[in-house]
Amino acid sequence: MYKLLKLLLFPILFSLLTNHGKAQGIFYSSKDLDKTVLDSSVRDVRTNPFSNKILVIYKNKTRKRIPLSSIWGFENRSGQRLRRWKGNYALIRNTGIFSTYLVKQGRYSAFYFSRGPDGDLYGLSKRDLHKIFGDNQCFMGKVDSYCNFFHSCQDFHFKTKRLRVEEFYSECQ
């Protein structure tokens, strides 16, 4: 019985503890996002909300602590790219002139945007869109006609897997 249990549990535990070949890395600036191949020697990137450093564990079992102030973001084990912003981590949805992010705060999540990947993050509201992209008349016209009492600026289009506001911006380019 013990051998059977050991035989069944070993593959499950082994699959949970391995990295499954996902590349991970640290981004020191937004220009590092363009790298298609990250550092293959990195095994894990860990964060601690009570620490001002990020822990990088390499495959040769060495550990390195990097100050949070020196990094722009990182890629975790799941392949998600995260940007560090005001002590929080924002999941990068897309980058470009109109960059969008998803920030999870407890049970709730909200969408944010920035003008370019290095810009400040703003809540995805009609007022903030006017403040940042007020010079783009086509985009603001579509936002004004769509975002009202019945439709939020954070509406998601399930067929295209994009925010409606992202679609409006790409149509006006």
Beta strands, then each sheet from edge to edge (+ up, - down):
strand 1: 25-27
strand 2: 42-46
strand 3: 53-58
strand 4: 63-67
strand 5: 73-75
strand 6: 81-85
strand 7: 88-94
strand 8: 98-105
strand 9: 108-115
strand 10: 122-123
strand 11: 156-157
strand 12: 162-163
sheet 1: 1+ 5- 6+ 7- 8+ 9- 10+
sheet 2: 2+ 3- 4+
sheet 3: 11+ 12-
end
